Amino acid sequence: MAKRDLVEAVGVAGVIAGLIFVGAEIRQSSIATRAATTQQVKDAWLELNLTMASTPELSTAFALAQSEGLEALDPGSQLMVISFFRSLFHNWSNGYSQFLIGTLEEPQWTPHFRDAAVAAEDPVALSVWRDWNHVYDDDFRVLFDSLIAAAR
């Protein structure tokens, strides 16, 4: 019987070691997923900022829209500004979705939330939102609409 007990003990120890290994692998995978998501969201944000900084036509159109309204722009410039805001909304929508499912942690989501709250008071952003909000997921639409309501 002692030999059988020893074999069973070794088997149980092997199962426990396997479970510990699988748990560690799952934890590492979760960390890697959150890190990759954080990097992706930050890269998207960086790309938007670099686009504005490196595209004089967009920067000029954006500044004119901010000072005189979207309707003051020619159609091509309007399209640039609208597309910029739509990209910005998509960026926030993606970040919010990732936050809701847990792959983007609150410290990484909060700066985007604060930025979206500022846009909820911007007349040009609001104009684009009114015309295009139907293309974003419901969770983000509810969030951004609540930011707009809070800004009033």
C-alpha positions in Angstrom: 0.0 0.0 0.0 2.8 2.5 0.7 4.0 2.3 -2.9 0.5 3.1 -4.1 0.1 6.0 -1.7 3.5 7.4 -2.9 2.3 7.1 -6.5 -1.0 8.9 -5.7 0.8 11.6 -3.7 3.2 12.2 -6.7 0.2 12.3 -9.0 -1.7 14.8 -6.8 1.5 16.9 -6.6 1.8 16.8 -10.4 -1.8 17.9 -10.8 -1.3 20.8 -8.3 1.9 21.9 -10.0 0.1 21.8 -13.4 -2.7 23.9 -12.1 -0.3 26.4 -10.6 1.5 26.6 -14.0 -1.7 27.1 -15.9 -2.8 29.8 -13.4 0.5 31.6 -13.9 0.2 31.4 -17.7 -3.3 32.8 -17.6 -2.1 35.6 -15.4 0.8 36.4 -17.7 -1.5 36.3 -20.7 -3.9 38.7 -19.1 -1.1 41.1 -18.3 0.1 40.9 -21.9 -3.3 41.5 -23.2 -3.8 44.6 -21.1 -0.4 45.9 -22.0 -1.0 45.4 -25.7 -4.4 47.1 -25.4 -3.0 50.0 -23.6 -0.3 50.4 -26.2 -2.8 50.2 -29.0 -5.0 52.9 -27.5 -2.0 55.1 -26.8 -0.7 54.5 -30.4 -4.1 55.6 -31.8 -4.0 58.7 -29.7 -0.5 59.5 -30.8 -1.4 59.0 -34.4 -4.3 61.5 -34.1 -2.1 64.1 -32.5 0.7 63.5 -35.1 -1.8 63.8 -37.9 -3.0 67.2 -36.6 0.6 68.4 -36.0 1.9 67.2 -39.4 -1.0 68.2 -41.6 -1.0 72.0 -42.0 -4.3 72.0 -44.0 -6.0 70.1 -41.2 -4.5 72.3 -38.5 -5.7 75.4 -40.3 -9.1 74.0 -41.0 -9.5 72.9 -37.4 -8.5 76.3 -36.1 -10.9 78.1 -38.5 -13.7 75.7 -37.5 -13.0 76.4 -33.8 -13.1 80.2 -34.3 -15.8 80.6 -37.0 -17.7 77.4 -37.1 -17.7 74.4 -39.4 -19.9 76.2 -41.9 -17.1 78.7 -42.5 -15.0 76.0 -44.2 -15.0 74.9 -47.8 -16.3 71.4 -48.3 -12.8 69.8 -48.4 -11.8 71.4 -45.2 -15.1 70.5 -43.6 -14.5 66.9 -44.5 -11.0 67.0 -42.9 -12.4 68.4 -39.7 -15.4 66.0 -39.6 -13.1 63.0 -40.3 -10.7 64.1 -37.6 -13.5 64.3 -35.0 -15.0 61.0 -36.2 -11.6 59.4 -35.7 -11.4 60.9 -32.3 -14.8 59.5 -31.4 -13.8 56.1 -32.7 -10.6 56.3 -30.6 -12.6 57.1 -27.4 -15.3 54.5 -28.3 -12.6 51.8 -28.7 -10.9 52.8 -25.4 -14.3 52.8 -23.6 -15.1 49.3 -25.0 -11.7 48.0 -23.9 -12.3 49.6 -20.5 -15.7 48.0 -20.1 -14.3 44.5 -20.9 -11.3 44.9 -18.6 -8.5 45.0 -21.1 -7.9 48.7 -20.5 -7.5 49.7 -16.9 -9.1 52.8 -15.3 -5.8 54.8 -15.1 -5.4 54.4 -18.8 -9.0 55.1 -19.7 -9.4 58.2 -17.4 -7.4 60.6 -19.5 -9.5 59.7 -22.6 -12.6 60.2 -20.5 -11.4 63.7 -19.4 -10.6 64.6 -23.0 -14.0 63.4 -24.2 -15.6 65.5 -21.5 -13.9 68.6 -22.9 -15.1 67.8 -26.4 -18.6 67.4 -25.0 -18.6 71.2 -24.7 -17.0 72.0 -28.1 -19.5 73.3 -30.7 -17.7 71.7 -33.6 -17.4 68.3 -31.9 -21.1 68.5 -31.0 -22.0 69.3 -34.6 -20.1 66.3 -35.8 -21.6 64.1 -33.0 -25.1 65.1 -33.9 -24.6 64.1 -37.5 -22.5 60.9 -36.9 -23.3 59.5 -33.5 -25.3 56.7 -35.1 -22.1 54.9 -36.2 -20.7 54.4 -32.7 -21.7 51.5 -30.3 -24.5 52.1 -27.8 -22.3 52.0 -24.7 -20.2 54.9 -26.0 -23.2 56.8 -27.3 -24.8 56.7 -23.8 -21.5 57.8 -22.3 -20.9 60.7 -24.6 -24.5 61.8 -24.5 -24.2 61.9 -20.7 -21.1 64.0 -20.9 -23.0 66.4 -23.2 -25.8 66.6 -20.7 -23.4 67.2 -17.8 -21.8 70.0 -19.7 -25.1 71.9 -20.1 
